[in-house]
C-alpha cells in the first residue's frame, strides 16, 4: 500500500486527483455503463 506524504494530505481533492493520475497511468478505466449514478436534481 502506498501512502502520500503528510504534506500532500490536507486537501481531499488533491488526494483524489493523485489517485486518478496513478490509475490513469495503469490504464485502469471504468466504463460509463458500470457507474451507478443517480442525479439528485432535475434540471
QUIWO-V897366 format. One record per backbone hydrogen bond with DSSP energy under -0.5 kcal/mol. CO is the residue of the C=O (numbers start at 1). NH is the residue of the N-H. E is the energy in kcal/mol with one decimal. If there is no record, write none. Layout:
CO_NH_E, CO_NH_E
This chain:
5_8_-2.4, 6_9_-2.0, 11_15_-1.9, 12_16_-2.6, 13_17_-2.4, 14_18_-2.1, 15_19_-2.0, 16_20_-2.2, 17_21_-2.1, 18_22_-2.0, 19_23_-2.6, 20_24_-2.4, 21_25_-2.3, 22_26_-1.4, 23_28_-2.9, 24_27_-1.7, 27_29_-1.1, 31_34_-1.3, 31_35_-0.5, 32_35_-0.9, 35_37_-1.0, 41_43_-0.7
